[in-house]
C-alpha cells in the first residue's frame, strides 16, 4: 500500500516530489513509509526522468485493477 501512497503523493505534492529527487529515503522516512529496494528503484527511475517521467508516474496513479488481479 505504501507504494500507491508514494505515487499519489508525488503526483499531487510538488514539494514531496522534489524531496524524492534529492533524498528519497529521507522523504519517505519523514512520512513513516518504507519501500522495498525494487519499489524504490522503480520510483527513482521514474522521477529522475524529464517530463516524460512525471507523466508516467501520474498515469500509474490512475491505473485500475483488472479482473485478473483479484
N, C-alpha and C positions, 0 to 999 in steps of 0.2 A: 504494500500500500504506500510506503514511503516514496517509491519512485514516481507514482502518479501525483502525489502531493508536490514533489520537487518540480516535475514537468509543469504542473499547473502554476506553481509559484514563479517559475522562470518566465512563463508566458504572460503573467499578469503584473509582475513586480520588477521594474527595471533596475532598482537598487539591488535586489536579490540576484538578478541575472548578472549584473556587473560584478558582484561579490563572488559569484560562482566562477567567473572567468579568472579572477585574481587569486582566490583562495577557496576552492570548492569544499575542502574538508572543514575549514573554519565556518563557512557559511552554513553548511549542513549541521555542524555541531551546535551553532547558535540556536537552531530550531529544534534540536534534540532528534535529528534524523540521522540514520546510518544507512549507507548503501553498500552493497557488495562491490568487490573490485570490478566485476563485469558491468554492473549498473553505472558505477562512477566513470568507467572508461567510455561507455556509450554516451553518457551525458557530456563528458569532456570533449569528445569528438564532435558532437552536435553543436555545443555552444561556442566552440572555438572557430567555427566556420564563419563566413561572412553572412550577409543577409539570408542566404540560402539556408544556413543552419538554423536561424531563428524560425524560418518558415517551416522547416521540418519538425522542430520541437513543438511549435504551435499546432501543427497538424496532428501530432501524437496526442495532444490533449483532447482532440475531437474524435479519436478512434472509438468505435463502438464494437463491443464483442459480437462475434458471430455465433451461430448455433453450436459450432464445433468447440467453443470454449467452455461450454457448460458441462 
